[in-house]
């Protein structure tokens, strides 16, 4: 019983980590846009460009906190879902996205003497670890979600979010990302659509289900009312 109670507390904390991470990240970046970054254009600049402004350390810390909370979310997701063959792949991909945000913090966007932001060369790696890998994580985890009766209602929405990301990312690379691209001046807007319209809603939905799973299993019984074995809870 002691082991089960510890696992339950961990699931609750991981669920909160998955909810607080996106919400705190959003609130912190919005506060910077409103109060700390005169001249910052949110329609054109990526969120990571906030690190290039005088108070850029705030965004760097924001990346670090979000990355660490992502690790907790990913681990909790693996423990909270019913076990399946190769089930670790989805949570592992989410963990990679957490590593991507830490990478982005370690190699931030810079600003030159004329006020133009630029990537010194490695920040883009963090972006590749976050956006495409998040799309894959959502698609992969949706299949494990579909096999768990308590989570199955989230499978299709989560999968659709991942598929839409897969469709949008190549279009952004071709028509938004390059400086000469026709929609480059709207890069910030497209990135925010990905984050606020697809990534954060899907992650918060999964995290809320994880939170409920932890709270509903205080006596070793999942929300469906069917007891799980100790082997299932520890898988």
Secondary structure per residue as TSV (DSSP state, phi and psi in degrees):
chain	resnum	aa	ss	phi	psi
A	1	X	-	360.0	-36.8
A	2	X	H	-63.1	-42.5
A	3	X	H	-62.1	-41.2
A	4	X	H	-63.9	-42.6
A	5	X	H	-62.9	-38.8
A	6	X	H	-64.2	-43.8
A	7	X	H	-61.1	-41.2
A	8	X	H	-61.5	-45.0
A	9	X	H	-61.6	-37.6
A	10	X	H	-65.5	-40.9
A	11	X	H	-63.3	-41.7
A	12	X	H	-62.4	-46.1
A	13	X	H	-64.3	-40.0
A	14	X	H	-66.0	-38.0
A	15	X	H	-62.2	-44.0
A	16	X	H	-64.0	-38.5
A	17	X	H	-60.1	-40.3
A	18	X	H	-69.4	-26.6
A	19	X	H	-85.3	-47.9
A	20	X	H	-65.0	-36.4
A	21	X	H	-54.3	-60.1
A	22	X	H	-62.8	-40.3
A	23	X	H	-65.0	-46.6
A	24	X	H	-65.2	-40.2
A	25	X	H	-60.0	-45.7
A	26	X	H	-64.2	-47.0
A	27	X	H	-62.2	-40.9
A	28	X	H	-67.2	-42.1
A	29	X	H	-70.0	-36.5
A	30	X	H	-66.0	-38.4
A	31	X	H	-62.1	-39.7
A	32	X	H	-64.9	-44.7
A	33	X	H	-61.1	-36.0
A	34	X	H	-81.8	-33.7
A	35	X	H	-123.0	-19.4
A	36	X	T	-118.8	-5.9
A	37	X	-	-131.2	72.2
A	38	X	T	-62.4	129.5
A	39	X	T	92.5	-4.1
A	40	X	-	-79.8	130.0
A	41	X	-	-107.1	103.5
A	42	X	T	-66.7	-20.1
A	43	X	T	-76.9	-25.8
A	44	X	T	-105.2	-36.4
A	45	X	S	-91.4	142.2
A	46	X	-	-70.1	161.1
A	47	X	G	-58.9	-37.9
A	48	X	G	-64.5	-19.3
A	49	X	G	-67.2	-15.9
A	50	X	G	-57.3	-27.9
A	51	X	G	-67.3	-15.8
A	52	X	G	-84.2	-13.0
A	53	X	S	-82.9	167.6
A	54	X	T	-53.7	-33.6
A	55	X	T	-98.7	32.9
A	56	X	T	-61.6	-21.1
A	57	X	H	-60.5	-26.4
A	58	X	H	-63.0	-44.3
A	59	X	H	-69.6	-34.0
A	60	X	H	-61.6	-46.5
A	61	X	H	-63.1	-37.4
A	62	X	H	-59.2	-44.1
A	63	X	H	-61.3	-45.1
A	64	X	H	-62.8	-48.0
A	65	X	H	-61.5	-44.4
A	66	X	H	-62.6	-41.1
A	67	X	H	-62.9	-44.3
A	68	X	H	-65.6	-41.2
A	69	X	H	-66.7	-30.3
A	70	X	H	-64.8	-39.0
A	71	X	H	-59.6	-45.0
A	72	X	H	-63.3	-42.9
A	73	X	H	-59.9	-45.8
A	74	X	H	-63.2	-44.3
A	75	X	H	-64.5	-42.7
A	76	X	H	-64.7	-37.5
A	77	X	H	-60.8	-41.2
A	78	X	H	-64.8	-40.3
A	79	X	H	-77.2	-29.0
A	80	X	H	-83.4	-27.0
A	81	X	S	-83.3	151.0
A	82	X	-	-58.9	138.3
A	83	X	-	-61.6	148.7
A	84	X	-	-152.2	161.1
A	85	X	T	-64.2	131.2
A	86	X	T	61.2	21.3
A	87	X	T	-64.4	-19.1
A	88	X	H	-72.3	-16.8
A	89	X	H	-62.2	-47.4
A	90	X	H	-59.2	-54.8
A	91	X	H	-58.3	-35.9
A	92	X	H	-64.1	-37.9
A	93	X	H	-65.2	-39.0
A	94	X	H	-62.1	-38.6
A	95	X	H	-62.2	-36.4
A	96	X	H	-62.5	-38.3
A	97	X	H	-64.6	-34.5
A	98	X	H	-63.9	-40.2
A	99	X	H	-63.6	-34.5
A	100	X	H	-63.1	-38.9
A	101	X	H	-69.1	-36.1
A	102	X	H	-65.9	-37.9
A	103	X	H	-62.1	-44.2
A	104	X	H	-61.0	-34.0
A	105	X	H	-69.7	-37.0
A	106	X	H	-73.3	-28.5
A	107	X	S	-126.6	76.4
A	108	X	-	-76.8	163.6
A	109	X	E	-66.0	144.4
A	110	X	E	-117.9	170.2
A	111	X	E	-127.0	133.6
A	112	X	-	-85.3	-178.2
A	113	X	T	-66.6	-16.6
A	114	X	T	-94.5	0.5
A	115	X	S	89.2	12.0
A	116	X	-	-94.5	130.1
A	117	X	E	-82.5	149.6
A	118	X	E	-154.6	160.1
A	119	X	E	-95.0	118.9
A	120	X	-	-61.9	-15.6
A	121	X	S	143.1	-23.2
A	122	X	S	-117.4	-14.1
A	123	X	H	-60.4	-35.8
A	124	X	H	-59.1	-28.0
A	125	X	H	-62.5	-41.5
A	126	X	H	-62.0	-39.2
A	127	X	H	-62.8	-39.4
A	128	X	H	-67.8	-32.7
A	129	X	H	-74.6	-21.9
A	130	X	H	-94.5	-58.0
A	131	X	H	-72.3	-59.3
A	132	X	H	-62.1	-37.1
A	133	X	H	-70.3	-34.3
A	134	X	H	-61.0	-42.7
A	135	X	H	-58.5	-46.4
A	136	X	H	-63.9	-41.0
A	137	X	H	-60.8	-43.0
A	138	X	H	-64.0	-42.6
A	139	X	H	-66.9	-46.6
A	140	X	H	-65.0	-45.9
A	141	X	H	-66.7	-27.1
A	142	X	H	-61.2	-30.7
A	143	X	H	-72.9	-36.9
A	144	X	H	-70.8	-38.0
A	145	X	H	-59.8	-40.4
A	146	X	H	-63.9	-25.4
A	147	X	T	-86.6	-8.7
A	148	X	S	-102.2	115.7
A	149	X	T	-55.9	-31.1
A	150	X	T	-77.9	-15.4
A	151	X	T	-115.8	-10.4
A	152	X	G	-57.3	-29.9
A	153	X	G	-65.2	-16.3
A	154	X	G	-91.0	-10.4
A	155	X	H	-60.6	-51.1
A	156	X	H	-66.3	-48.7
A	157	X	H	-58.5	-41.5
A	158	X	H	-66.0	-41.2
A	159	X	H	-65.1	-41.7
A	160	X	H	-61.7	-41.3
A	161	X	H	-59.5	-43.7
A	162	X	H	-64.7	-41.6
A	163	X	H	-65.2	-42.2
A	164	X	H	-62.1	-37.6
A	165	X	H	-64.7	-43.8
A	166	X	H	-57.9	-36.6
A	167	X	H	-74.0	-37.2
A	168	X	H	-77.6	-36.7
A	169	X	H	-60.0	-48.1
A	170	X	H	-60.9	-36.7
A	171	X	H	-63.9	-39.2
A	172	X	H	-66.6	-40.3
A	173	X	I	-61.9	-38.4
A	174	X	I	-82.8	-39.9
A	175	X	I	-117.0	-6.0
A	176	X	I	-124.4	-44.2
A	177	X	I	-66.2	-52.9
A	178	X	S	-62.1	146.8
A	179	X	T	-60.3	-31.5
A	180	X	T	-88.0	-1.2
A	181	X	S	-66.6	147.7
A	182	X	T	-64.0	-26.5
A	183	X	T	-110.8	21.4
A	184	X	G	-60.9	-34.2
A	185	X	G	-68.8	-6.3
A	186	X	G	-113.2	19.6
A	187	X	H	-57.4	-45.2
A	188	X	H	-60.6	-38.8
A	189	X	H	-64.6	-46.8
A	190	X	H	-64.3	-39.1
A	191	X	H	-62.9	-41.1
A	192	X	H	-66.7	-31.5
A	193	X	H	-64.3	-42.9
A	194	X	H	-61.2	-48.6
A	195	X	I	-71.8	-52.8
A	196	X	I	-83.4	-26.2
A	197	X	I	-91.4	-25.8
A	198	X	I	-125.1	-56.5
A	199	X	I	-67.2	-55.6
A	200	X	H	-65.2	-44.0
A	201	X	H	-58.9	-42.3
A	202	X	H	-65.2	-43.5
A	203	X	H	-68.0	-38.8
A	204	X	H	-67.7	-38.9
A	205	X	H	-61.3	-45.4
A	206	X	H	-63.1	-40.4
A	207	X	H	-67.2	-38.9
A	208	X	H	-65.2	-40.1
A	209	X	H	-63.6	-39.4
A	210	X	H	-63.7	-41.8
A	211	X	H	-60.5	-44.9
A	212	X	H	-66.0	-36.2
A	213	X	H	-61.7	-45.1
A	214	X	H	-63.5	-41.2
A	215	X	H	-72.5	-31.0
A	216	X	H	-85.4	-8.7
A	217	X	T	-111.7	31.4
A	218	X	T	-62.7	-23.8
A	219	X	T	-115.7	24.7
A	220	X	S	80.6	15.8
A	221	X	B	-118.3	120.6
A	222	X	-	-70.4	170.4
A	223	X	T	-55.2	-29.2
A	224	X	T	-72.5	-13.3
A	225	X	S	91.4	-1.7
A	226	X	-	-97.0	119.8
A	227	X	B	-60.1	142.8
A	228	X	-	-106.3	146.5
A	229	X	-	-73.0	163.5
A	230	X	H	-60.8	-32.6
A	231	X	H	-64.7	-39.4
A	232	X	H	-66.4	-42.4
A	233	X	H	-67.5	-27.4
A	234	X	H	-94.4	-5.1
A	235	X	-	-74.8	360.0
